[in-house]
Amino acid sequence: EIQVLCSGEAFSQVGRGQLQGNGGTGLGLNIVREMLALHNGSTLELSSEGPGRGTCFQMCLALRPCAPPAAPPAAEAHVRAHLHTAQTQPLPQCTLSGAQAAEAAGSAHAVRCLYVEDDTVLRRVFPKRTFAKLGVAHEEAVDGAQAVRMALCAQPPYALVLMDNQMPTMSGTEATSRLRAAGYTGLIVGMTGDPKRCPERDAFEAAGLTACIDKDQSGAQAVRRLLGELIAMAPQLPSPERVRDVLASGYNSSRDSS
């Protein structure tokens, strides 16, 4: 860690497959180095309980105290009050009839997904940005072995299995391969940090994924687009070709908006 911290290189390894189990990219260490360089007088302490036990970083930044903001001029205060009044006015609402609302809610409830992810933070954040936004029910698995058991036993079957790759116990690649070998024909979309054309991602896609997308904001947008398609078609499922088209359109719309 100290060598990476002093080297100035943002990355010491390449490929998401090396992020877990082989020491990581060193990006966090580079961020620490940059912060220390920007704040003169800051200190950094490193401690560890021994090999294989990880390293604890404690950084104290030398920061200047911020002065309280000055009171805004009378003209600016008037503008702010006007904007506040405009923002608090009720906006026109687009309402559905009782039958339309019931139909839309019923379609969303008919879609049930399995989200396979070992990262605790992502399991908290990602569902709120995707499944919850569209009212789609989902269940979670923390590794590939649990995902295989849940997918094969689910009744009715999941409309979508959203699969991470790099996980403990069993990877997404092995889990997908086992599901296909067991005759599972449902939609399995890989969502991974493995860069395109790296060996880990190539093996993941070859294991039997319906499609594979990046684990980033554009990927989340693509998942929301796919969930909308699943809701619209429920209880039928789109073809693999349609899934790939919908995911691609979700990527394009996300990049256009950015």
C-alpha positions in Angstrom: 0.0 0.0 0.0 2.8 2.4 0.8 4.5 1.8 -2.5 1.2 2.6 -4.4 0.6 5.6 -2.2 4.0 7.1 -3.1 4.1 6.0 -6.7 1.6 8.5 -8.1 0.0 5.9 -10.3 -3.8 5.9 -10.3 -4.0 2.2 -11.1 -1.6 -0.6 -10.3 -3.8 -3.4 -11.9 -6.2 -3.6 -14.8 -9.5 -5.5 -14.9 -12.4 -5.8 -12.5 -11.5 -9.5 -12.1 -8.4 -8.4 -10.1 -10.4 -6.0 -7.8 -11.4 -8.9 -5.5 -8.8 -11.2 -4.3 -5.7 -9.8 -5.9 -5.1 -6.5 -4.2 -7.3 -4.1 -6.1 -6.4 -1.2 -8.4 -4.9 1.1 -5.9 -7.4 3.9 -6.9 -8.3 4.6 -3.3 -4.7 5.0 -2.4 -4.2 7.4 -5.2 -7.1 9.5 -4.0 -5.6 9.6 -0.5 -2.3 10.7 -2.0 -3.9 13.5 -4.0 -5.9 14.7 -0.9 -2.7 14.8 1.1 -0.9 16.8 -1.6 -3.8 19.3 -1.8 -4.0 19.9 2.0 -0.6 20.9 3.4 -0.2 19.9 7.1 -2.5 16.9 6.8 -1.4 13.6 8.3 -1.9 9.9 7.4 -1.6 6.9 9.7 -1.5 3.3 8.5 -2.1 0.3 10.7 -2.6 -3.4 10.1 -3.1 -6.5 12.2 -0.9 -8.6 9.9 -0.8 -10.1 6.4 -4.1 -10.9 5.0 -5.9 -8.8 7.6 -6.2 -5.6 5.6 -5.0 -2.1 6.3 -6.6 0.8 8.2 -6.0 4.4 7.0 -6.7 7.3 9.3 -6.3 10.7 7.6 -6.6 14.1 9.3 -7.0 17.0 6.9 -5.8 20.5 7.7 -8.9 22.5 6.7 -9.7 26.2 7.3 -12.9 26.9 9.2 -15.7 28.3 7.0 -17.1 31.7 7.8 -20.9 31.9 8.1 -22.6 33.0 4.9 -23.4 36.7 4.7 -27.0 37.8 4.7 -28.3 38.2 1.2 -29.1 41.7 -0.1 -32.7 42.8 -0.1 -33.1 42.4 -3.8 -31.7 38.9 -3.7 -33.9 38.0 -0.8 -36.9 39.2 -2.8 -36.0 37.0 -5.7 -35.4 33.9 -3.5 -38.9 34.5 -1.9 -40.4 34.7 -5.3 -38.7 31.5 -6.4 -39.8 29.7 -3.3 -43.4 30.7 -3.8 -43.2 29.4 -7.4 -41.6 26.2 -6.4 -44.2 25.4 -3.8 -47.1 25.9 -6.1 -48.8 22.5 -6.9 -47.8 21.1 -10.3 -50.5 19.7 -12.6 -50.8 15.9 -12.1 -51.2 13.3 -14.8 -53.8 10.9 -13.3 -54.9 7.5 -14.4 -58.4 6.2 -14.1 -59.1 3.5 -11.5 -59.0 0.8 -14.1 -55.8 2.1 -15.7 -54.0 2.4 -12.3 -55.1 -1.1 -11.2 -53.9 -2.5 -14.5 -50.5 -0.8 -14.3 -50.0 -1.9 -10.6 -51.0 -5.4 -11.4 -48.5 -5.6 -14.3 -45.7 -4.4 -12.1 -46.6 -6.9 -9.3 -46.6 -9.7 -11.9 -42.9 -9.1 -12.5 -40.6 -10.6 -9.9 -36.8 -10.4 -10.3 -33.7 -11.9 -8.6 -30.9 -9.5 -7.9 -27.6 -11.3 -7.3 -24.9 -9.0 -5.7 -22.4 -9.5 -2.9 -21.7 -5.9 -2.2 -23.8 -4.7 0.7 -23.9 -1.0 -0.4 -25.1 -1.9 -3.9 -27.8 -4.1 -2.4 -29.1 -1.1 -0.5 -28.8 1.5 -3.3 -29.4 -0.2 -6.6 -32.9 -1.6 -5.9 -34.1 1.8 -4.8 -33.0 3.2 -8.2 -34.5 0.4 -10.3 -37.0 -2.0 -8.8 -38.6 0.3 -6.3 -39.0 3.1 -8.8 -41.2 0.9 -10.9 -42.9 -1.0 -8.1 -41.3 -4.3 -9.2 -40.8 -7.0 -6.6 -37.4 -8.4 -6.2 -35.5 -10.9 -4.1 -31.7 -10.9 -3.4 -28.9 -13.5 -3.4 -25.4 -12.7 -2.1 -23.5 -15.2 -4.2 -23.8 -17.5 -7.2 -24.6 -20.6 -5.2 -27.6 -19.0 -3.5 -28.7 -17.6 -6.8 -28.7 -21.0 -8.4 -30.9 -22.5 -5.6 -33.3 -19.6 -5.7 -33.7 -19.5 -9.4 -34.3 -23.2 -9.8 -36.8 -23.3 -7.0 -38.7 -20.1 -7.7 -42.4 -20.5 -8.5 -43.5 -18.8 -10.6 -40.1 -18.3 -12.3 -38.4 -15.0 -12.0 -39.0 -12.6 -14.9 -35.3 -11.6 -14.7 -32.1 -12.7 -13.0 -29.7 -9.8 -12.7 -26.3 -11.4 -12.0 -23.0 -9.9 -10.8 -19.9 -11.8 -11.7 -17.1 -11.4 -9.1 -18.6 -12.9 -5.9 -17.4 -15.2 -3.2 -18.4 -18.9 -3.0 -19.5 -19.0 -6.6 -19.0 -16.5 -9.3 -21.7 -15.3 -11.7 -20.0 -17.1 -14.5 -20.2 -20.5 -12.8 -23.7 -19.8 -11.5 -25.0 -18.9 -15.0 -23.3 -22.0 -16.4 -24.9 -24.2 -13.8 -28.4 -22.7 -14.4 -28.2 -23.3 -18.1 -26.9 -26.8 -17.6 -29.9 -27.5 -15.3 -32.2 -26.4 -18.1 -33.0 -22.9 -16.9 -34.3 -20.9 -19.9 -35.2 -17.6 -18.2 -33.6 -14.2 -18.8 -30.2 -13.8 -17.1 -28.6 -10.4 -17.5 -25.0 -9.9 -16.3 -24.2 -6.6 -14.6 -20.5 -6.4 -14.0 -17.5 -4.1 -13.5 -15.4 -6.3 -15.8 -14.2 -4.2 -18.7 -15.2 -5.3 -22.2 -13.0 -7.7 -24.0 -11.3 -8.8 -20.7 -11.1 -12.6 -20.1 -13.4 -12.5 -17.1 -16.2 -10.7 -19.0 -15.7 -12.9 -22.1 -16.1 -16.0 -20.0 -19.1 -14.5 -18.2 -20.9 -13.8 -21.4 -20.1 -17.2 -22.9 -21.6 -18.9 -19.8 -25.1 -18.3 -21.1 -26.1 -14.8 -20.4 -29.0 -13.3 -22.3 -27.0 -10.0 -22.2 -24.3 -8.3 -20.3 -24.1 -4.6 -19.2 -21.8 -2.4 -17.3 -22.2 -1.8 -13.6 -22.5 2.0 -13.8 -25.2 4.7 -14.1 -25.8 3.9 -17.7 -26.3 0.2 -16.8 -28.9 1.2 -14.1 -30.7 3.3 -16.7 -30.7 0.3 -19.1 -32.1 -2.0 -16.3 -35.0 0.5 -15.7 -35.8 0.5 -19.4 -35.8 -3.3 -19.4 -38.0 -3.5 -16.3 -40.5 -1.2 -18.1 -40.5 -3.6 -21.0 -41.2 -6.6 -18.7 -44.1 -4.8 -17.0 -45.6 -3.9 -20.4 -45.4 -7.5 -21.6 -46.3 -9.3 -18.4 -46.9 -12.2 -18.0 -45.1 -12.9 -21.3 -41.3 -12.4 -21.6 -39.4 -10.6 -24.4 -37.1 -12.6 -26.6 -33.4 -12.4 -26.0 -33.0 -10.2 -29.1 -35.6 -7.8 -27.7 -33.9 -7.7 -24.3 -30.6 -6.7 -26.0 -32.3 -4.1 -28.0 -34.1 -2.6 -25.0 -30.8 -2.5 -23.0 -29.0 -0.9 -25.8 -31.7 1.8 -26.1 -31.4 2.4 -22.4 -27.7 3.0 -22.7 -28.2 5.4 -25.6 -30.8 7.4 -23.8 -28.6 7.7 -20.7 -25.6 8.9 -22.7 -27.7 11.3 -24.7 -29.1 12.9 -21.5 -25.6 13.2 -20.0 
